[in-house]
Amino acid sequence: LPERERPFFCGSRRVHRWCYHDVMIRTTVSLDDETRDELRKVAAERGVSIAALIREGIEHALVSHRPKPKSIGVGASGHGDTARRAGDERPEPRAWR
């Protein structure tokens, strides 16, 4: 199969591979000369376009992205010295009865 029709796997997950008939949005990426030259070499070795190689890298980054949990910071006190204050300010023990 041609490169654009082969399934793309990232780890064990199958990822959609962009094809020419898919809707694409053109964008600009700024690269230094060394990175551009390396991309050209890798693309030529694999027989794909530089754009396809960049899309593959972006797909990989999106698949492997793990968003920060929304629960982080829920119990934030707003004080930077909470541990010290907890040691200094002991609550009065409650009566047994």
Secondary structure, 3 states (H helix, E strand, C coil): CCHHHCCEEECCEEECCCCCCCCCCCCCCCCCHHHHHHHHHHHHHHCCCHHHHHHHHHHHHHHHCCCCCCCCCCCCCCCCCHHHHHHHCCCCCCCCC
